[in-house]
Amino acid sequence: MKCIVKKMMALALGLVFVAAGCSKDDDNKDDFAKDIAGTYVGTLTMGEEVLAEDANITITRVDATNVLIGLNETIVVSTAPIPLNVSCASTVTKTGNNYVIAGTDEVEIPAMGTFPVSIAGTIDNAGNAGFLITVTEVPVFVALLVQFEGTKQ
């Protein structure tokens, strides 16, 4: 009888450990990056000047709160074509109905050099995106402030 009670207790303890190991707590985390990953099409501007009307920004999920933002467009500033090939690691948070994206990296502009770049912006639940892309320390221009307004495709 004692042997049966010991086996029953061991079995009950084993079930407790198995049940505790199957917790779904990790599944409840928000995956902001998955929510916003995709291609966004819109307009690039600098001040009032339209630089590109069908510009594409891609957002690739790295993990739940980190993305890689890609922009490959040639913009024309003061008659000078400038290829912007930006790949910027960024973090994603959510405030209310908006996803907030921010990141810094470097961008190489051919024949000019490598410069710091930052991207900051928001995406709402409907997929409307607005970004400010800032390239600093650029000779002649000092800084390029490029805005993107677009929607998720």
Secondary structure, DSSP 8 states (H G I E B T S, - for coil): -HHHHHHHHHHHHHHHHHHHHT--GGGGS--HHHHH-EEEEEEEEETTEEEEEEEEEEEEEEETTEEEEEEEEEEEETTEEEEEEEEEEEEEEEETTEEEEEEEEEEEETTTEEEEEEEEEEEETT-EEEEEEEEEEETTTEEEEEEEEEEE-
